[in-house]
Amino acid sequence: MIFKHKFEFGLENINSEKEITNKALLQFLENCASKHADSIQDGVVDIIDSGITWVLLEWNLKVLDRPKYGDVLDIHTWIRNITKLYTFRDFEVYVDGKLKAIASAKWLLVDINTLKPVKITDELVAKYQPELDKNAFGDEEFSKIVEQDAYEQEIDYYIRKSDIDINNHVHNLNYLDMAYEVLDINQVNNVRILYKKEIKYNDKIKVLGLVKNSKNYIKIYNLDDNSINALIELY
């Protein structure tokens, strides 16, 4: 089943060129996914009451023609595939019938208290009615996001209370803020984020950046236990 919803965006969502930012675009995709889940009683209120929640593992975004201020986003989203543990959700963004961006996200269902994976039931699969033959990226395959051997730039990033979301950890889109702090990044049309470990309010975080072969590579890690929180590619 393909779910569709339209969004208007405002001044807080655009850059100096009056174009929508990558963070804002991902935010609208996330909100569209949430509305889809709400429509089949698998939304924020429903999953919290059930003791389980969805955790985002990956974002892949490609902007084909960046929407501008005044455009209305017509977002289509669907579940492409569901395994026993993971869900793959795709997106298409249209403006006046023209395809402007495509995206894909990978989600894990977990127990809210233990954060351990929860098996996805056949009942839940039936609610979403996956579109098994529809892939936003067609035959395009992504290489695995890997840690670089060395990085050129680094900063300490101090977590703000405003970074924290309803799951009591840093909201997934705020990782992009960290990436833009460590590197002087121009507008990019491809965003890839691999989330490996949650960041909490008191965590001590370091952000590393590298520009190589026209790509921006970012590593976010925890200074307390030297674990990687996320790997990002922007190009």
C-alpha positions in Angstrom: 0.0 0.0 0.0 1.3 3.4 -1.0 0.5 6.2 1.5 0.4 9.8 0.2 0.4 13.1 2.1 1.1 16.7 1.1 3.2 19.2 3.1 4.0 22.9 2.8 7.3 24.1 4.2 8.3 27.5 5.6 11.2 29.8 6.2 12.8 27.6 8.8 13.1 24.8 6.2 15.1 26.7 3.6 18.7 27.8 2.9 20.0 31.1 1.6 19.0 30.0 -1.9 15.4 29.6 -0.8 15.7 25.8 -1.3 14.7 23.1 1.2 17.5 21.8 3.3 18.4 18.1 3.5 17.5 18.0 7.2 14.1 19.6 6.5 13.4 17.2 3.7 14.2 14.2 5.8 12.0 15.6 8.6 9.0 15.7 6.2 9.7 12.1 5.1 9.8 11.1 8.7 6.5 12.9 9.4 4.9 11.2 6.4 6.1 7.8 7.6 4.6 8.7 11.0 1.2 9.6 9.5 1.2 6.3 7.5 1.8 4.4 10.8 -0.9 6.4 12.5 -3.4 5.5 9.8 -3.0 1.8 10.6 -2.8 2.1 14.4 1.0 1.6 14.5 1.8 5.2 15.3 3.6 6.9 18.2 0.7 6.6 20.7 0.0 3.0 19.7 3.5 1.6 19.9 4.3 3.3 23.2 1.2 1.8 24.7 2.3 -1.6 23.3 5.8 -1.3 24.9 7.6 -1.4 21.5 9.0 1.2 19.2 10.7 1.6 15.8 14.4 2.6 15.8 15.9 4.0 12.7 19.1 2.2 11.4 19.8 3.9 8.0 18.9 6.8 5.8 19.6 7.0 2.1 18.4 10.2 0.4 19.0 11.4 -3.2 17.7 14.8 -4.3 17.1 15.0 -8.0 15.8 18.6 -8.3 15.7 20.5 -5.0 12.2 21.9 -4.0 12.1 25.6 -3.5 10.2 27.9 -1.2 6.5 27.9 -2.1 6.5 24.4 -3.5 4.1 21.8 -2.0 5.7 18.5 -1.3 3.6 15.5 -2.4 5.2 12.6 -0.6 4.6 9.0 -1.3 5.8 6.3 1.1 5.5 2.5 1.3 7.0 -0.5 3.0 9.1 -2.2 0.5 10.0 -5.3 2.5 9.7 -6.7 6.0 11.9 -9.4 7.4 11.6 -10.9 10.9 13.4 -8.0 12.4 13.8 -5.2 9.9 11.5 -3.0 7.9 12.6 -1.2 4.7 10.5 1.9 3.8 10.9 3.9 0.6 9.8 7.4 -0.4 9.2 9.5 -3.5 8.8 13.3 -3.3 6.9 15.1 -6.0 6.2 18.7 -6.8 3.4 19.4 -9.4 3.7 15.8 -10.5 7.5 15.9 -11.1 9.8 13.6 -9.1 12.1 15.7 -6.9 13.7 13.2 -4.5 13.8 9.6 -3.5 14.8 8.0 -0.2 14.9 4.7 1.7 15.1 4.0 5.4 15.8 0.8 7.4 14.0 0.4 10.7 14.3 -2.1 13.6 11.5 -2.9 16.0 12.6 -3.0 19.6 11.3 -3.3 23.2 11.1 0.1 24.8 12.6 -1.0 28.1 15.3 -3.4 27.0 16.0 -2.0 23.6 16.3 -5.6 22.3 14.9 -6.5 18.9 11.3 -7.7 18.7 10.0 -10.0 16.0 7.7 -8.4 13.5 4.4 -10.3 13.4 2.5 -11.4 10.4 -0.4 -9.3 11.7 1.8 -6.1 11.5 3.0 -7.1 8.0 -0.6 -7.5 6.8 -1.4 -3.9 8.1 1.3 -2.4 6.0 0.7 -4.4 2.8 4.3 -4.2 1.5 5.0 -3.2 -2.1 7.5 -6.0 -2.8 8.1 -5.0 -6.4 8.5 -1.2 -5.9 11.9 0.1 -5.1 12.5 3.9 -5.1 16.1 3.4 -6.2 15.3 0.8 -8.8 18.3 -1.5 -9.4 20.8 0.9 -7.8 22.7 -0.8 -5.0 24.5 1.0 -2.1 28.0 0.1 -1.0 28.4 -0.5 2.7 29.2 2.6 4.8 32.5 2.0 6.4 34.8 3.8 8.8 37.7 5.7 7.1 41.3 5.0 8.0 42.0 8.6 9.0 40.1 11.9 9.3 41.3 15.5 8.8 39.0 17.5 11.1 37.6 16.9 14.6 35.4 18.7 17.1 33.9 18.0 20.5 30.1 18.2 20.3 28.1 19.0 23.3 24.6 17.5 23.4 21.8 20.0 24.0 18.6 19.2 25.7 16.9 20.2 22.5 18.7 17.4 20.7 16.8 14.8 22.7 13.6 13.2 21.3 10.7 11.2 22.7 12.9 8.1 23.1 15.3 10.1 25.4 18.2 10.0 23.0 19.5 12.4 20.3 17.0 12.6 17.4 18.3 11.0 14.3 18.1 14.1 12.1 20.3 16.1 14.6 23.3 13.9 13.5 23.3 16.0 10.4 23.9 19.1 12.5 27.1 17.5 13.9 28.3 16.6 10.3 27.9 20.2 9.2 29.7 21.5 12.3 32.9 19.5 11.6 33.2 20.1 7.9 32.5 23.2 5.6 30.0 21.4 3.5 28.3 22.9 0.4 24.8 21.8 -0.7 24.9 18.1 -1.4 22.2 15.9 -3.1 23.1 12.6 -1.5 22.8 11.8 2.2 23.7 8.5 3.7 23.6 7.8 7.5 24.3 4.6 9.3 23.2 4.7 12.9 25.1 2.3 15.1 24.5 3.4 18.7 22.2 5.9 20.4 23.5 9.1 21.9 22.1 10.2 25.3 22.2 13.7 26.9 25.3 13.2 29.1 27.4 11.4 26.5 30.7 13.0 25.5 30.8 13.0 21.7 33.5 13.7 19.2 32.9 14.2 15.5 35.5 13.5 12.9 35.4 14.7 9.3 37.2 13.9 6.0 36.8 15.2 2.5 38.1 12.6 -0.1 37.2 12.1 -3.8 34.4 14.8 -3.6 32.8 13.0 -0.7 32.4 14.1 2.9 32.9 11.4 5.4 31.8 11.9 9.0 32.3 9.6 12.0 30.5 10.3 15.3 31.7 8.4 18.3 31.4 8.3 22.1 34.5 9.3 24.1 33.3 7.4 27.2 33.5 4.0 25.7 35.1 4.8 22.2 32.0 3.3 20.5 30.8 4.5 17.1 27.5 6.2 17.1 27.1 6.9 13.4 28.9 7.0 10.1 27.7 9.6 7.5 28.5 10.2 3.8 27.5 13.4 2.1 28.2 14.1 -1.6 
